[in-house]
Amino acid sequence: MVVLGSTGSIGTQALDVVRANPDRFRVVALTAGGGQPDLFEQQVREFVPAFSGLGEKASAEAAALPCDVVLNGMTGAVGLRPTLAALDAGNTLALANKESLIIGGPVVTARARPGQIVPVDSEHSALAQCLRGGAPDEVRRLVLTASGGPFRGRSRDQLHDVTPQDALAHPTWAMGPVVTINSATLVNKGLEVIEAHLLFGIPFDRIEVVVHPTSVVHSMVEFTDGSTLLQASPPSMMIPIALGLAWPDRVPGAAPPVDWSRRERWEFLPLDDEAFPAVRLAREAGESGGTSPAVYNAANEVCVEAFRRARIRFTDIVPTIERVLRDHDVRSNQQELTVDDVLAADAWARARAASVLGDAVGRGTTTEGAATT
């Protein structure tokens, strides 16, 4: 196996799976972004891969090496070229870097043979497992569960003054900072709606989101006869990571199961689109197609970084994404996409988002207010 993003949350847990199953997995390459050089050095010493390196170029090179599976655990659009390199090399791709599929869209799916991409996101891993229970034409809809993040139940007005520290205090999951803030805005769930569409070929109007605060049910598939299959396990990434590495086989003891001897309450709530409009906006971007999902993702990454630096309010994030999408030339969505098109849209969206945020900060106003003037 090749691990891209080995020092991140997904990468470190994947290496835990390797440690627990040394007779089953062997690491042939490790790469990382370079933010934790000491940890990366320790990993290289421990696993002695044939190839190791830092940065996007090293990751793309590693992804093309002969291997059974490439785990892309990178964060953000930087994972696109490594994803394409793995697919072009014919390697099975265990995909945790949802952004590369979302922004690449048809560029990525056209390069993948059937079954070559194995989802590692817990929700999409759950869907893949549940889809084993019926034929494609028996599927009525996919139901993605969302924890609701740390601000579940708050109105939009109550979100105005939340801090980055507040947004990073996720009630059920331990993740990297970008994904954690994306979970707080529900941008992450919006991205997952687009990802589900691309992975499973289900139209957007048959993909739903429901809030499930305890994160025990990871997602569900509803079939045409009224049956619903769900996948349940305590909130941990170990099962989807292990399954992604060994797919279609399971890794015994990957994580503890639900303790059925204890009293358990499973609660499901409708999504509050008014307080958290990110899912609606992502659905619109996905239905528009072309480079719109890339614009959505890129604008969000710029906003998240600005919020982490306390330059903007939490409630500025989604309105800024919406404004950048509104400024995006949707005529470009009618052409056949190339990698250069995707990367150009990504760069444009980042520059436009930075400009919108810079204008708002310079005027001493929020982008939410600026978008309505």
Solvent accessible surface area in square Angstrom, and as a share of the most:
residue,aa,sasa,rsa
1,M,13,0.06
2,V,0,0.00
3,V,0,0.00
4,L,0,0.00
5,G,10,0.09
6,S,0,0.00
7,T,15,0.09
8,G,30,0.29
9,S,41,0.26
10,I,30,0.15
11,G,0,0.00
12,T,42,0.24
13,Q,38,0.17
14,A,0,0.00
15,L,1,0.00
16,D,62,0.32
17,V,5,0.03
18,V,9,0.05
19,R,111,0.41
20,A,78,0.60
21,N,26,0.14
22,P,102,0.64
23,D,138,0.72
24,R,99,0.36
25,F,21,0.09
26,R,178,0.65
27,V,8,0.05
28,V,25,0.14
29,A,0,0.00
30,L,0,0.00
31,T,0,0.00
32,A,5,0.04
33,G,72,0.70
34,G,30,0.29
35,G,73,0.71
36,Q,89,0.39
37,P,77,0.49
38,D,102,0.53
39,L,53,0.26
40,F,18,0.08
41,E,96,0.43
42,Q,94,0.42
43,Q,5,0.02
44,V,42,0.24
45,R,151,0.55
46,E,91,0.41
47,F,33,0.14
48,V,116,0.66
49,P,17,0.11
50,A,104,0.80
51,F,44,0.19
52,S,49,0.31
53,G,17,0.16
54,L,89,0.44
55,G,25,0.24
56,E,67,0.30
57,K,175,0.74
58,A,15,0.12
59,S,1,0.00
60,A,24,0.19
61,E,95,0.42
62,A,0,0.00
63,A,0,0.00
64,A,50,0.39
65,L,50,0.25
66,P,123,0.77
67,C,33,0.20
68,D,124,0.64
69,V,7,0.04
70,V,0,0.00
71,L,0,0.00
72,N,0,0.00
73,G,10,0.09
74,M,25,0.11
75,T,73,0.43
76,G,5,0.05
77,A,10,0.08
78,V,65,0.37
79,G,0,0.00
80,L,1,0.00
81,R,105,0.38
82,P,0,0.00
83,T,0,0.00
84,L,8,0.04
85,A,20,0.16
86,A,0,0.00
87,L,6,0.03
88,D,89,0.46
89,A,49,0.38
90,G,35,0.34
91,N,9,0.04
92,T,37,0.21
93,L,0,0.00
94,A,0,0.00
95,L,0,0.00
96,A,14,0.11
97,N,1,0.00
98,K,11,0.05
99,E,10,0.05
100,S,0,0.00
101,L,1,0.00
102,I,1,0.01
103,I,1,0.01
104,G,0,0.00
105,G,5,0.05
106,P,73,0.46
107,V,14,0.08
108,V,0,0.00
109,T,51,0.29
110,A,88,0.69
111,R,98,0.36
112,A,25,0.19
113,R,122,0.44
114,P,133,0.84
115,G,65,0.62
116,Q,4,0.02
117,I,27,0.13
118,V,4,0.02
119,P,11,0.07
120,V,0,0.00
121,D,15,0.08
122,S,9,0.06
123,E,24,0.11
124,H,0,0.00
125,S,3,0.02
126,A,0,0.00
127,L,0,0.00
128,A,12,0.09
129,Q,21,0.09
130,C,7,0.04
131,L,40,0.20
132,R,119,0.43
133,G,52,0.50
134,G,24,0.23
135,A,45,0.35
136,P,119,0.75
137,D,123,0.64
138,E,76,0.34
139,V,6,0.04
140,R,105,0.38
141,R,86,0.31
142,L,0,0.00
143,V,13,0.07
144,L,0,0.00
145,T,9,0.05
146,A,3,0.02
147,S,14,0.09
148,G,5,0.05
149,G,4,0.03
150,P,31,0.19
151,F,2,0.01
152,R,110,0.40
153,G,76,0.73
154,R,90,0.33
155,S,52,0.33
156,R,57,0.21
157,D,126,0.65
158,Q,110,0.49
159,L,1,0.01
160,H,70,0.31
161,D,103,0.53
162,V,13,0.07
163,T,57,0.33
164,P,17,0.10
165,Q,132,0.59
166,D,58,0.30
167,A,0,0.00
168,L,72,0.36
169,A,65,0.50
170,H,25,0.11
171,P,84,0.53
172,T,42,0.24
173,W,38,0.13
174,A,93,0.72
175,M,57,0.26
176,G,24,0.23
177,P,59,0.37
178,V,35,0.20
179,V,37,0.22
180,T,5,0.03
181,I,0,0.00
182,N,3,0.02
183,S,14,0.09
184,A,0,0.00
185,T,5,0.03
186,L,4,0.02
187,V,0,0.00
188,N,15,0.08
189,K,14,0.06
190,G,0,0.00
191,L,1,0.00
192,E,3,0.01
193,V,0,0.00
194,I,3,0.02
195,E,0,0.00
196,A,0,0.00
197,H,55,0.25
198,L,41,0.21
199,L,37,0.19
200,F,49,0.20
201,G,57,0.55
202,I,16,0.08
203,P,57,0.36
204,F,14,0.06
205,D,110,0.57
206,R,82,0.30
207,I,0,0.00
208,E,61,0.27
209,V,19,0.11
210,V,27,0.15
211,V,9,0.05
212,H,0,0.00
213,P,17,0.10
214,T,56,0.33
215,S,8,0.05
216,V,11,0.06
217,V,0,0.00
218,H,8,0.04
219,S,0,0.00
220,M,23,0.10
221,V,0,0.00
222,E,24,0.11
223,F,13,0.05
224,T,70,0.40
225,D,115,0.60
226,G,51,0.49
227,S,52,0.33
228,T,65,0.38
229,L,76,0.38
230,L,74,0.37
231,Q,26,0.12
232,A,31,0.24
233,S,5,0.03
234,P,46,0.29
235,P,49,0.31
236,S,34,0.22
237,M,25,0.11
238,M,39,0.17
239,I,32,0.16
240,P,8,0.05
241,I,0,0.00
242,A,1,0.01
243,L,5,0.02
244,G,2,0.02
245,L,12,0.06
246,A,14,0.11
247,W,76,0.27
248,P,83,0.52
249,D,79,0.41
250,R,127,0.46
251,V,9,0.05
252,P,114,0.72
253,G,80,0.77
254,A,26,0.20
255,A,21,0.16
256,P,102,0.64
257,P,106,0.67
258,V,15,0.09
259,D,70,0.36
260,W,178,0.62
261,S,104,0.67
262,R,173,0.63
263,R,234,0.85
264,E,81,0.36
265,R,183,0.67
266,W,76,0.27
267,E,77,0.35
268,F,79,0.33
269,L,55,0.27
270,P,117,0.74
271,L,32,0.16
272,D,68,0.35
273,D,72,0.37
274,E,146,0.66
275,A,3,0.02
276,F,12,0.05
277,P,17,0.11
278,A,1,0.00
279,V,3,0.02
280,R,90,0.33
281,L,6,0.03
282,A,0,0.00
283,R,53,0.19
284,E,82,0.37
285,A,4,0.03
286,G,11,0.10
287,E,105,0.47
288,S,52,0.34
289,G,21,0.20
290,G,18,0.17
291,T,5,0.03
292,S,2,0.01
293,P,9,0.06
294,A,0,0.00
295,V,0,0.00
296,Y,0,0.00
297,N,1,0.01
298,A,0,0.00
299,A,0,0.00
300,N,0,0.00
301,E,34,0.15
302,V,29,0.17
303,C,0,0.00
304,V,2,0.01
305,E,68,0.30
306,A,5,0.04
307,F,2,0.01
308,R,98,0.36
309,R,164,0.60
310,A,80,0.62
311,R,114,0.41
312,I,18,0.09
313,R,94,0.34
314,F,10,0.04
315,T,5,0.03
316,D,3,0.02
317,I,0,0.00
318,V,10,0.06
319,P,16,0.10
320,T,1,0.00
321,I,0,0.00
322,E,63,0.28
323,R,57,0.21
324,V,0,0.00
325,L,25,0.12
326,R,148,0.54
327,D,60,0.31
328,H,18,0.08
329,D,68,0.35
330,V,79,0.46
331,R,186,0.68
332,S,34,0.22
333,N,19,0.10
334,Q,149,0.66
335,Q,92,0.41
336,E,158,0.71
337,L,20,0.10
338,T,70,0.41
339,V,20,0.12
340,D,101,0.53
341,D,35,0.18
342,V,0,0.00
343,L,53,0.26
344,A,62,0.48
345,A,12,0.09
346,D,14,0.07
347,A,59,0.46
348,W,96,0.34
349,A,0,0.00
350,R,68,0.25
351,A,65,0.51
352,R,61,0.22
353,A,0,0.00
354,A,52,0.41
355,S,48,0.31
356,V,3,0.02
357,L,1,0.01
358,G,32,0.31
359,D,73,0.38
360,A,1,0.01
361,V,65,0.37
362,G,68,0.65
363,R,137,0.50
364,G,70,0.68
365,T,66,0.39
366,T,35,0.20
367,T,2,0.01
368,E,53,0.24
369,G,32,0.31
370,A,11,0.09
371,A,31,0.24
372,T,116,0.68
373,T,150,0.87
